[in-house]
Amino acid sequence: MATVVIAGGGISGVAAALAVARNGHRATVLERNPEFGELGAGIQLGPNAFRALDHLGVADRVRSGAVFIDEINLMDGMTGDRITSLPLGAEFSERYRYPYAVVHRVDLHAALLDACGQSPLIDLRTDCAVAGYTVDGATVSVRLPSGEVVTGDALIGADGIRSAVRRQLVGDGEPRVSGHTIYRSVVPIEQVAHELRWNSVTLWAGPKMHVVHYPIAGGRFFNLAATVDDGATQIVTGKPAARDLVMDTFAALAPETRRFLDQGQDWRTWVLCDRDPVPRWTDRQVVLIGDAAHPMLQYAAQGACMALEDVVCLDGLLSQGETDFVELFAAFAAARTGRTAWIQGVSRAIGEEVYHPSASAADERTRWLSSLSAAQVHELVDPLYLGPVTADIA
């Protein structure tokens, strides 16, 4: 039985702990905050995420708090016209074998965390920020700011976009500031106008801006996210934003779009960041996963999905009985770097070419997407939902 230390107690960290314990090993999860929890609001889970959650045994718990929306809509935020849509009914579920749903990030994290709490092989520790690590032969020593050292046979860096493990392993500095600012609001559904409670993920695209909305938390809340390409250069995380600022920023959008924005309250703002793909995720028996390995913009709605795929890949390799973590982590990185790098690139491209174009580029986007049949739309998203988790696991 090996001991695997996991830096970070977010979605990827607690999911990784489940995979370690499922294969008979001990997992020590080091969370830097005083308690385990998850920041953020709504999150979209594609069929590939539900396939991973099913594999980990928590899909039913996540489903219980999910909203199974009817369709994904792409609208012209300047005219109010529909550009294209992706129905999410029986044909979709049959094609991908799993559904598409939206959840609150807190609910997804809670399902994984509760499953960890039921395993005697998982030790969940708070107030344990990771400062660095040392590899000494077959042992990894993880240093905490307090001076404490936690040792194990391997270390998984699941500590997010500003990962301390990545800082030592890759050394690529601060995240890339995208220049995009996002304003988020979560509104109790009873405070939203009845005719605006659409059971869909709907995106209104405009020049250098877009608005997304959908229900979350079993339909109890309405999630709003409005993004503008404003050239922001400084990182902002959860700063309160005045309602008038939000409405003025998106004043150019059509009245239909602004009606949804008008439902928002208690707005908060972030400046979006990601990183360029890197080929190196491992340092002997140390490996990166999730946002520590491949942080991406949210435009393909695949950030959490890729983290969960990472965990399923690790689980599959561990299930083969391999405990040489140097070889195991090298095999993991070889299986995952190509797919995640591609999706990082797709996420950037969707923002620029689908959500934010203006003038003739927007017209061309609309002509192309509106001409596609349902079958052609499915073919566009097949690589997201049917792509290989690893070279060996279906």
MARDODO-401056 format. One record per residue: y, x, z of N, C-alpha, C, O, CB in turn; residue in three letters. Coordinates in pm, whole numbers, plus 50000, padded with zeros to 5 digits. Glycine has a CB too. Example, Ala and Ser with C-alpha at 12.3 -4.5 7.8 and 13.67 -1.06 7.14 Angstrom:
! MARDODO-401056
494315131950780495505123050780496705132050780496685142450846495535113150905ALA
497755128550708498945136750714500035129050787501145134150804499405140850572SER
This chain:
! MARDODO-401056
498815008550000500005000050000501255008850000501425017350087500004990450123MET
502115006749902503355014449891504495006749957504404994749980503685017549743ALA
505565013849986506795007750036507885010049932508165021449894507205013650175THR
508474999149886509534999749787510834995349852510934984249904509204990949663VAL
511825003949849513155000549900513954994549786513954999749674513885013049961VAL
514644983549814515434976649712516874976249758517184970449863514884962249685ILE
517764982349681519194982049712519794969449650519784967849528519914994849659ALA
520324960649733520944948449683520104936249709518914935849676521204949649536GLY
520734925949770520024913649802520494901749724520404890449771520154910749946GLY
520994904249602521364893149515520144887649442519014889749485522424897549415GLY
520384880749331519294874249258518244884349215517054882149238519834866849137ILE
518654895349154517664904849105516964912049220515774915049209518314915049013SER
517664914749330517054921849441515984913849511514894918949538518104925749538GLY
516274901149543515274893149614514134889249521512994887849565515914880649674VAL
514424887449392513344884749297512424896849285511204895349279513934881049158ALA
513004908849283512184921049278511314922349402510164926649393513084933349264ALA
511844918449518511054919049640509824910049630508744913649676511914914949761ALA
509994898249569508854889249549507794895949462506604895149491509304876049485LEU
508224902449355507274909049266506524920149338505314921749319507984914549143ALA
507224927949418506584938849493505534933249589504404938049595507634947049571VAL
505934922949664505014917249764503834910149698502724910549751505754907449854ALA
504054903849583502974897049513501834906649478500674902549463503494890449386ARG
502174919349467501184929449429500704937749548500144948549531501764938549324ASN
500944932549668500374938749786501134950349844500584957849926499044943049756GLY
502394952249804503204963249856504284957949949504634946149944503824971349741HIS
504814966650032505914962950120507254964850049507434974349973505874971350250ARG
508174955650074509524956650017510544956250129510484947450216509784945149915ALA
511474965650129512584965750223513864963550143514254972050063512654979250305THR
514504952050163515704948450088516934951750171517064946850283515694933350049VAL
517814959850118519024964250188520234957050127520634959950014519204979750179LEU
520794947850201521954940150157523194945150229523194946350352521754924950182GLU
524234948250155525414954250216526234944550299526944948750391526284960250110ARG
526174931550271526974921650340526334917450472525154920150494527184909350252ASN
527094910850561526554906650691525454896250680524674894350774527664901350776PRO
525384889350567524314879550548523964878950400524754882650314524734865650601GLU
522774874150372522354872450233523044860150176523154849850242520814871150222PHE
523504861350055524174850249989524504854049848524244865249805525434845950065GLY
525094844549776525414846749635526784840949608527064829549644524354840449542GLU
527644848849544528964844249505528894837749367527924839649293529974855949506LEU
529934830049335529994824149202529764809149208529714803149315528974830449110GLY
529644803349090529524788749083528344785148995527194787749030530824782349030ALA
528634779248879527564774848793526894786248717527504796648691528084764748696GLY
525634784048684524904793848605523944786148514523334776248556524124804048697ILE
523834790748390522944784448294521614792048291521594804348288523584784048152GLN
520524784548293519194790448290518464785748165518134773948152518394786848417LEU
518214795148074517464792047954515974791447982515544794348093517754802147846GLY
515194787847881513734787147898513124800347944512144800348018513084782947769PRO
513704811547901513154824447945513334826448094512494832948158513804835947870ASN
514414821048152514604821848297513574813248369512984817648469516024817548336ALA
513344801148320512354792448386510944797948372510114796248462512424778348328PHE
510674804648261509364810948247509184821648355508104822848413509204817148105ARG
510234829448381510164839748484510054833748623509274838448706511394848848476ALA
510834823248649510794816748780509424810448806508934810648919511884806248790LEU
508824804948702507484799348715506484810348749505614808548834507064792148584ASP
506644821648683505774833148709505874837648855504874841648915506134844748616HIS
507074836848911507304841149049507004830249151507064832649271508724845749065LEU
506684818249103506284807549193507414799649256507194792849356505464813049298GLY
508634800449201509764793349261510414783349166511464777749198510804803349307VAL
509814781149050510444772448949510634758249002511674752048976509584772148822ALA
509664752949075509784739149123510954737649219511664727649214508484734749192ASP
511154747549305512294746949399513614747449322514544740149355512224758749502ARG
513704755749220514924756549141515154743649064516274738849055514874768549045VAL
514094738149008514214725648933514784714349021515524705848972512844721548877ARG
514424714349148514844703349235516354702449250516884691649277514214704749371SER
517064713449233518514713349243519224715149110520444716449106518954723949337GLY
518454715149002519034717648870519494704648805519064693748842518014724648780ALA
520364706048708520764694948622520204697848483520524707948421522324693048618VAL
519354688648436518764690348304519654683148203519574670948183517294684748300PHE
520494691048142521524685548054520914681047922519814685147885522624695948029ILE
521664672547851521164666747726521354676047606520534676047515521854653647698ASP
522434683947606522714692347490523744703047526524434702247628523224683747373GLU
523814712947440524884722947444525804719947327525364719347213524314737647437ILE
527084718047355528074714847252529044726247231529504732347328528834702047288ASN
529354729147106530454738047072531504729747002531264724046896529984750046982LEU
532684729047063533774720747013534944729546969535114740747017534234710647121MET
535734724246879536984730746839538044726846941538454715346947537424726746693ASP
538474736447021539424733547126540814730447078541644725847156539484744947218GLY
541094732746950542414729846894542494715946832543564709846828542784740346792MET
541374711046783541354697946717540574687446794540764675446772540774699346579THR
539694691746885538844682446955537584678746880536794670646928539594670246987GLY
537374684546762536214681246679534984689046725535094700146777536514684146530ASP
533814683046704532564689946731532254699646617532364696146500531394679746750ARG
531874711946653531484721846554529974721446533529504720546419531924735946597ILE
529224722146642527774721246634527244717946773527964718546872527144734446581THR
525964714446778525334711546907523874715446902523274716546795525494696646945SER
523304717547020521894720847033521274710747129521434712147250521684735547083LEU
520574700547078519914690947167518844697947250518164707147204519284679447086PRO
518694693347375517794700047469516684690747518516214691847631518584705247588LEU
516274681747430515264672047466513854677047445513564688847461515464659547389GLY
512974667747407511544670647397511244681547294510404690147318510774657947360ALA
511934681047180511674691147076512004705147125511264714547098512494688046950GLU
513104706347199513494719347254512444724347354511994735747345514884718347322PHE
512064715747448511094719847551509744723147490509044732047538510934708847655SER
509374715947385508094718847319508144732347248507184739947250507734707647219GLU
509274735147185509394747647110509364759747203508714769747173510694747647029ARG
510064758647318510204770247407509324769347532509284778747613511654771647449TYR
508624758247548507664756047656508314754147793507644750247888506704767547663ARG
509594756747804510334754947929511684748747897512144749547783510504768548005TYR
512334742647997513604735747972514804744847977514694756948001513784724648072PRO
515954738947954517264745147974517964736948081517974724648073518104745747840TYR
518544743448180519204736148287520364744248341520504756148311518204732848400ALA
521194737548420522304744348487522144742248636521734731648682523694738948437VAL
522474752748713522314752348858523524759048923524324765548856520994759348902VAL
523624757349051524584765149130523924778549162522744778849198525024757549261HIS
524664789349149524094802549178523504803049319522474809449342525154813449162ARG
524154796349412523684796249551522284790149558521434795149632524654788449641VAL
522034779549482520744772849486519644781849428518534782249481520794759749409ASP
519944788749320518964797949261518634809049359517464812249382519494803749129LEU
519654814949417519434825849512518664821049633517774828049682520764832049555HIS
518984809149683518324803849802516834801749778516024804149867518964790749845ALA
516474797249659515054795249628514294808349635513184808849689514894788849489ALA
514874818949580514234832049583514214837849724513214843549768514944841649488LEU
515324836149796515414841649931514434834750025513794841350107516844840249985LEU
514304821550014513364814250099511934818950074511144820250168513474799150075ASP
511604821449948510264826349917510044840149979508944843150026510044826949764ALA
511074848449979510964861650044510714860050194509914867450252512234869950021CYS
511394850450255511254848550398509864844150440509504845250558512244838550445GLY
509084839350346507724834850376506694845950362505514843950391507354823350286GLN
507134857650317506194868750297506294878850410507384883850438506454875550163SER
505174881950476505194892050582505404906250529505614915550606503914891550662PRO
505324907750396505484921050337506934924250301507234935250254504624922150214LEU
507834914650322509234916750283510114917450407510114908350490509714905350189ILE
510874928250417511814930350528513224928950471513644937050389511604944450595ASP
513944918750517515294916050468516304921250569516354916450682515504900950443LEU
517124930950528518074937150620519504935350569519774937350450517764952150637ARG
520404931650658521814930150623522634941550681522134949650759522354916550673THR
523924942050640524834952750684524254966450651524374975850729525104951750836ASP
523624967350536522964979850495523424983750355522644983150260521414978350500CYS
524674987750341525144992850213524445006050183524175013850274526684994650213ALA
524165008350057523515020850015524585030749973525435027749889522505018349900VAL
524545042650031525505053149997524955062949895525725068949820525925060550122ALA
523645064649892523045074149798521565075649829521035069149919523745087749804GLY
520915084149754519475086149774519115100649745519845107949678518655076449684TYR
517955104549797517385117749771515905115949740515195108849812517585127449892THR
515445122149634514035121949600513425135249645513865145949603513805119649447VAL
512425134349731511755146249783510265144449761509575138549843512085148649934ASP
509775149649651508365148049618508025133549595508585127149507507495153849729GLY
507095128249674506645114449658507485104649739507165092749741505205113249698ALA
508525109149806509315100749894510755099549844511345109149795509295106350038THR
511305087449858512725085249831513395082049964512955073150036512945073749727VAL
514445089249996515225086850118516555080450079517315086150001515445100050198SER
516815068750132518035061250100519005062550217518665059150330517715046250071VAL
520195067450188521195069750293522125057750307522605052250208522025082450261ARG
522355053850431523305043250462524575049450520524515060350575522695032950560LEU
525725042650508526965048350562526895051250711527615059950760528115038850536PRO
526045044250783525905046550927525235059750959525255064251074525135035350990SER
524645065950858523875078050880522385075650885521595085050879524315084651007GLY
521985063050895520565059750894519965063050758520625061950655520345044750928GLU
518705067150760517965069950636516755060550632515975059950726517515085050629VAL
516615053350521515475044450499514595050850393515075054050285515935029950456VAL
513335052750423512465059650330511445050250269511075040050328511755071150400THR
510995053750151509965046050082509335054449973509695065949951510555033250024GLY
508395048249906507725054949794508515053449664508305061049570506325049349775ASP
509435043549660510215041149540511495033949580511595028149688509415032949435ALA
512465034649491513745027749512514095019949387514095025449276514875037849547LEU
514405007149404514894998649296516374995949320516744990249423514094985149286ILE
517205000049228518644997549237518964983949175519004982549053519445008749168GLY
519184974049261519534960649217520874956649276521104945149311518434950449257ALA
521764966449287523014964749361524214962249271525344965949305523274976849446ASP
523984956049156525064950249079525844959748990525504971448975525984943949169GLY
526904954348933527664961348830528334973948886528584983448811528724952148770ILE
528634974249015529214986149078528174993249165528464997849275530454982249164ARG
526984993949114525824999449184526045013749233526445022549157524624998949095SER
525775015849361525795029349415524635037549361524765049549340525755029149568ALA
523505031049337522365038149281522675042649139522375053949101521095029249282VAL
523285034049060523665037748924524695048848924524635057948841524205025448848ARG
525645048249018526675058549024526065072349035526545081848973527625055949141ARG
524995073649114524325086549129523405089349011523315100748965523545086949259GLN
522715079248964521695081148860522305083348722521895092248648520765069248857LEU
523295074948687523895075548553525235082948555525515091148468524085061348497VAL
526045079848657527335086448669528325082848562529065091448513527145101048669GLY
528365069948524529275065948416530545059248465531205052148389528555056648322ASP
530895061348591532195056848640532295041948662531305035048686533245061148545GLY
533525037048653533805023048678533365014448559533255019348447535305021048706GLU
533125001448584532784992448474533904991748371535054995048400532484978548526PRO
533544987348251534504985248142535224972048165534584961648176533804985448003ARG
536544972448172537334960148184537454953948045537944960347952538744963048247VAL
537014941548032536904935147901538254930847844538384929047723536004923247910SER
539254929247931540514923547885540514908447887541464902147839540824928247747GLY
539454902347941539354887847947539474883248092538814888648181538004882947886HIS
540304873448116540484867548248539844853848250540054845748159541974866648286THR
539064851048356538414838048369538904831048494539014837048600536874839548372ILE
539204818248479539594809648590538444799848616537964793448523540934802048560TYR
538014798748742536884790148775537284779948881538084782548970535684798648825ARG
536684768048867536894757348963535604749148974534954746248873538094748348922SER
535244745549096534104736649121534644724349192535234725249299532984743749206VAL
534434712649130535054700249176533974690249215533024688249139535974694349066VAL
534094683849330533154673049363533144662549252534204658349205533514666449498PRO
531964658349211531864649849092532594636649110533094630949012530404647249060ILE
532674631549233533364618749253534864619949228535544609749215533104613549393GLU
535384632149223536804634049197537104636449049538254638749011537314645649278GLN
536064635848965536224637648821536214624048754535404615448787535094646648763VAL
537124622048661537184609448588535814606048529535164614648471538244610048475ALA
535374593748544534014589848509533694593148364532604597748334533814575148534HIS
534644590648275534384592748131534274607548094533894610847982535494586348049GLU
534614616448187534544630848161533294637348222533124649448213535794637748213LEU
532454629548284531264635148348530144636748245529084630448256530794626048465ARG
530374645148148529404647048041528174654548093528304664348166530034654647923TRP
527004649748056525774656648095525414666847988524394665647919524604646548116ASN
526254676847976526074687147874526784699747919527634699548007526614682347736SER
526404710847857527234722847860528114722047738527634722447625526364736247862VAL
529404720847761530334719247648531354730447651531984733147754531054705447654THR
531504736947538532454748047524533484744347418533144740747306531714761247485LEU
534744745347456535874742647367536474756147327537044763147410536954733447436TRP
536344759647200536764772847151538164772147091538484763047015535774778147048ALA
538984782047126540324783047070540674797447043539884806347075541354776647163GLY
541844800146985542234814046957542424822047085543314819147166543534814346875PRO
541564832047104541594840747220541434833347353541914838047456542884848447221LYS
540754821947350540514814547474539414804347453539144800047341541794807747523MET
538784800347564537844789247557537674783147696538004789347797536484793947501HIS
537164771047699536914763647822535464758747819534984753847717537914751647838VAL
534764760047932533394755347946533314746048067533964748448169532394767247962VAL
532514735448054532284726748170530884721048166530304718848060533324715448176HIS
530344718548287529034712248300528804708548447529424714348535527904721548248TYR
527914698948473527594695148611526634705248673525854711648602526984681048616PRO
526704706748804525784715748875525364709249007525814698349042526454729648902ILE
524474716149079524044712049213523534697749213523974689449292525194713349313ALA
522584695049123522004681749117522984671149073522764659249098521444678049249GLY
524074675149009525084665748962526154662649065526984653849042524434653148921GLY
526144669549178527134666849283528484673349256529494669149312526604671549416ARG
528504683549170529744690649141529914692448991528964691848913529764704349212PHE
531164694748954531534696948815532074711148805533054714548872532594686448764PHE
531454719448722531824733448709532754735348589532434731248478530574742248694ASN
533894741548612534874744548508535104759548502535244766148605536214737048533LEU
535134764848379535454779048359536334780148235535944775648127534154787748345ALA
537484786148250538434787748140538754802548123539194809048218539734779448165ALA
538524807748004538654822147979539714824747874539794817647773537304828147936THR
540524835047897541554838947802541474853947777541344861847871542954834847852VAL
541574857747652541644871847613543104875947623543864875147526541054874347467ASP
543494880447742544904883547769545164898447782546264902447820545344876647896ASP
544164906747750544354921147757544414926647897544954937547918545594924747686GLY
543884919447994543924923948134543294937748147542274940648085543194913848226ALA
543904946148228543424959948244542984963048387542364973448410544494969648202THR
543304954348482542964956748621541874947048666541894935248630544214955348710GLN
540924952048746539854943648797540404933948901541114937948994538724952348858ILE
540084921248885540454910748980539174903249015538374900148927541554901048920VAL
538974900349142537744893849187538054882349281538354884549398536814903849255THR
537994870249231538104858349315539474855649370539584849249475537174859449425GLY
540524860149305541884857949353542304843449327542104838349217542874867849284LYS
542894836549427543364822849404544384822349291545204831449276543984817049533PRO
544334811649213545244809949100545864796049107545184786149133544494811948965ALA
547164795349083547874782649088547444773648973547194778448862549394784949084ALA
547354760848998546974751348895547924751848776547484751248661546934737148952ARG
549234752948802550204753348693549994765448604550184764648483551634753348749ASP
549594776648664549324788648585548174786048489548244789748372549004800748676LEU
547114779848537545964776948451546374767648338546064770248222544814770748533VAL
547064756748371547434747148267548384753348166548284750448046548074734748330MET
549304761848211550234768348118549504778348028549834779647910551364775548196ASP
548514785448084547784795448006547054789047889546924795147783546794802948094THR
546574776647909545784769947806546544758147743545944748447696544474765047866PHE
547874759347743548714748447694548524745847545548774734647499550164751547722ALA
548074755847468547934754247324546714745947285546614741447171547854767747258ALA
545794743747378544584736447345544864721547328545884716447375543514738647452LEU
543954714747263544114700547232544114692247361543554696447462542994695847138ALA
544744680447357544764671747475543364668447526543164667247647545484658947443PRO
542394667047435541014664147477540464675147568539784672447667540104662347354GLU
540784687347533540324698747613541054699447745540454701747850540504711747536THR
542344697347739543174698547860542864687547961543124689248080544654698147823ARG
542314676247917541914665748011540844670948107540854667648225541404653447936ARG
539944679048054538924684848141539544695048237539234695048356537814691348058PHE
540404703648185541064713448270541854706748382541954711948493541984722348187LEU
542414695348351543244688248447542454683648569543034680248672543914676348381ASP
541134683448557540304679448671540154690648774539724688248886538914675048622GLN
540514702848736540284714448821541164714648944542254708948947540504726948743GLY
540664721449047541404723249172540904735949239539794740549213541244710849267GLN
541734741449325541364753649398540844764449303539774770149324540304750549505ASP
541594766949199541184776749098541144790849156541954794449241542144776348978TRP
540194798649109540124812949140539924820749010539394815548912538974816049241ARG
540364833249012540354840948888539634854248905539664860449011541774843248840THR
538994858448797538324871348786538724877648653539044870548557536764869748797TRP
538704890648647538784897748519537374902648487536754909748566539814909748524VAL
536874898848371535484901348336535264916048302536084922548238535064892548218LEU
534124921048348533744934948323532304935648275531504926748305533924943548451CYS
531984946048202530594949148169530494964248156531404971548195530134941848038ASP
529404968948101529234983248073528564984847938527904975647889528404990248185ARG
528744996547880528004999747758526535002247794526245007247902528615012247688ASP
525614998747704524205001747729523975016747745524625024847680523334996347616PRO
523045020147833522645034047851521125034947838520425025547878523135039747989VAL
520605045847784519155046947767518415051247893517195049947901518865056647658PRO
519145056247992518495062048111518675052848231519785051048282519075076048143ARG
517575046948275517595038348392516805044348508516785038348616517045024648358TRP
516175055648490515255060748592515605074948633516155082748556513835060248541THR
515265078048757515315091548810514045093148894514025090249013516635094148896ASP
513005097948827511695099048891511255085348946511035076248867511725109649005ARG
511115083649077510665070649128511835061749174511715054149270509695072849244GLN
512935063049102514105054449122514385047448990514315053648884515365062749171VAL
514705034348996514955026748873516065016648897516265011949009513665019748825VAL
516775013248790517805002848793517254990048730516454990548637519075007548718LEU
517704978448784517384965748721518604956648727519574959648797516164959048791ILE
518564945648654519624935648658520964941348620521064949848531519704929648795GLY
522014936648687523364941148653523594955848682524504961848625524384932948730ASP
522794961848766522914976248787522484983848662522974994948636522064980648907ALA
521574978048585521074984648464521814980348339522114988648254519604981848446ALA
522114967348326522634962048200523634950748222523404939648174521484957148113HIS
524734953248292525724942648313526304938048180526614946148093526844947448406PRO
526454924948166526904919348039527924908348062527974902348169525724914047957MET
528734905747960529634894347964528804881547962527654881647919530644894647846LEU
529394870648008528614858448029528444850047903527884839147910529254850148136GLN
528914854747787529034846047671527714841847608527674831847536529854852847569TYR
526644849047633525324844647587524544837547696523414833247674524524856547535ALA
525134836347815524494829747930523124835747958522154828547980524364814547905ALA
523064849147957521774855847973521744866248085520744873148100521394862347845GLN
522804867548163522824877848266521704876248367520914885448388524134877848337GLY
521624864648431520554862148529519204861348461518194865448518520824849248605ALA
519184856048339517914855048266517324868948242516124870948257518124847748131CYS
518174878548205517674892148182517204898648313516224906048313518754900848116MET
517894895948422517464901448550516094896148588515234903548636518484898148661ALA
515874883148566514584877148598513494882448505512364884448548514674861948589LEU
513834884548379512864890748289512504904848336511334908848330513424891248145GLU
513494912248383513214925648438512134924848545511184932748546514494931948496ASP
512284915248635511364914148748509964910448700508984915748752511864903648848VAL
509874901548602508554898148549507904910348484506694912248495508664886748448VAL
508694918448418508174930748358507634940148467506534945448455509264937848275CYS
508414942048573507954950448684506674944848746505744952248778509044951648790LEU
506654931848763505484925348822504244928048736503164930948788505724910248837ASP
504404926948606503274929348518502754943448526501544945648521503644926148377GLY
503644952948537503214966948548502564969648684501564976848692504414976348528LEU
503134963948789502534965648922501154959248929500264964248999503444959749029LEU
500974948248857499684941148863498554949048801497384945948822499804927748795SER
498904959448724497874967748664497334978148762496454986048728498414974748541GLN
497864977948885497364986848989497985000648988497555009449062495904988248977GLY
498995002548905499635015648893500555018049013501425009649041500445016748760GLU
500395028949084501285032449195501975045849175502625050949266500515032649325THR
501825051549055502625063249020503955057648969504095054248852501915072348910ASP
504935056949059506175050149025506985057548920507795051448851507005048249149PHE
506795070348907507485077648801507045072248665507875069248580507215092948812VAL
505755071048646505235065848519505525050948505505885046348397503735068248509GLU
505365043648613505585029148607507025025948569507265017648481505245022648742LEU
507985032548632509385029748602509765034548462510615028548396510285036348706PHE
509155045448417509415049948280508915039548180509585036748080508745063548253ALA
507735033748207507205023348119508085010948121508305004548018505765019648159ALA
508585007548240509484996048253510744998048169511144989248094509854993848401PHE
511375009648183512605012248109512355012147958513175007047882513205025548151ALA
511235017747916510925017847773510765003747720511115000847605509645025847747ALA
510234994747804510014980947760511304972747760511424963347682508994974347850ALA
512274976247845513414967347865514734972047807515604963647781513604965248009ARG
514934984847784516264989547744516684983947608517854980547590516295004647740THR
515774983047514516154978347381516594963847381517634960447325515004979947286GLY
515804955247444516144940947447517454938447520518304931047470515024932947514ARG
517634944547636518844941847712520084947747644521164941747651518714947447853THR
519954959247579521094964947506521514955647393522704953747368520754978947450ALA
520524949947325520844940547217521594928447271522564923947209519554936047145TRP
521154923047384521814911147438523194914647494524094906347489520944904847547ILE
523374926647547524724930747585525664930347464526794925647474524694945047647GLN
525174935347352525984935147231526234921047179527344917847137525334943247125GLY
525204912647182525334898747140526364891547226527164883647174523974891547147VAL
526344894047355527284887447445528724890747409529594881947409526994891347590SER
528994903247380530344907047337530704900447205531804895347188530484922247326ARG
529764900647111530044895446978530304880446980531184875546908528884898446884ALA
529564873047061529774858547069531184855547116531844846647063528734852047163ILE
531644863047216532994860847265534044862647157534964854647145533284870147378GLY
533904873147080534924876146979534784867546854535784862846800534844890746941GLU
533544865446808533324859446676533074844446678533264837646577532174866146610GLU
532644839146794532344824946802533324817446891533804806746853530924822846854VAL
533644822947009534474815747104535974818047085536764808947112534094819647243TYR
536394829947039537804833547043538484836146909539644840346910537954845347126HIS
537864834046795538554837346670539714827746642539764816746698537574837146553PRO
540624832046556541754823646520541934823646369541334831746298543044828446589SER
542754814646321543124813646179541894813146089540984805246112544014825546141ALA
541874821545986540804820845885539444824045945538434818545901541094830345771SER
539394832946044538124836246106537544824146179536324822046178538284848046203ALA
538404816346243537934804246310537454793946209536444787146232539044798146397ALA
538164792846097537734783445993536374787345938535514778745917538764782945880ASP
536164800145916534894804845862533774802345963532684798145925534974819745826GLU
534024805046090533034802246195532634787546193531454784146199533574806046334ARG
533644778846186533374764446190532584760046068531654752146080534684756646199THR
532944764945951532204761145828530754765545838529844758045803532864767445703ARG
530544777745886529174782845893528334775045993527254770245959529184797645929TRP
528824773946118528024767546221527814752646195526734747346221528684769446356LEU
528824745846144528674731546119527744728546002527284717245987530024725246092SER
527454738645919526544736645806525084738445844524204735145764526904746245695SER
524814743445963523444746546002522674733946040523204724946105523434756346117LEU
521424733445999520524722846042520044725646184520254736546236519334721445946SER
519404715646246518854717546380517844728946381517794736846475518194704646431ALA
517034729646275516034740346267516694753946258516214763646318515114738246145ALA
517804754946186518504767746173519184771746304519254783646336519544767046062GLN
519674761946380520254765046511519164770446604519404779946679520914752546573VAL
517984764346599516874769446679516544783846641516284792146728515644760446662HIS
516554786746514516244800346470517274810346523516934821846549516194800946317GLU
518514805946537519554814746591519274818646736519504830046775520914808146581LEU
518774809146815518584811846957517164816146991516894819847105518944799647037VAL
516254815746895514874820046921514794833846986514044835647082514084820146791ASP
515544843946936515424857246997515834857647144515344866047219516264867246920PRO
516734848647186517124848147327515984842947412515654848647516518364839547345LEU
515384831947369514454824747454512994828547432512154825947519514614810147432TYR
512694834547319511314838047288511094853147278510004857747246510894831547159LEU
512154860847305512034875347295511034880847394510804874647497513374881947315GLY
510454892347366509434897947455510024902847587511054909547589508714909347387PRO
509344899447696509734904647827509354919347836510134927547884509064896547941VAL
508144922747788507724936547778506904937747651506664927947580506904941047903THR
506504949747623505664951847507504264946247527503544944147429505594966547474ALA
503874943747652502494940047682502334926047739501224920847743501914949847777ASP
503424919747784503344906947853503994896247767505134897947725504014907547993ILE
503284885447741503844874647659504894866947736505474857447683502734865147612ALA
